[in-house]
């Protein structure tokens, strides 16, 4: 069984503005940047989380679907 690495960062968004997420590869490749949401009328809350390919494959092995999506499977496991 792989080490189940799960971590999330959450915070209160204090007001209007743009929520973004960015991944910068170690190999010097092009960073991946996404706009997640534009808070226009007020703030709210934000959450970012991750998991590794190894854990996703392990979870998929035990799921009912051979094409299980790792994110949905993890959410279901945590929710249960």
Beta strands, then each sheet from edge to edge (+ up, - down):
strand 1: 7-13
strand 2: 17-23
strand 3: 32-39
strand 4: 44-50
sheet 1: 1+ 4-
sheet 2: 2+ 3-
end
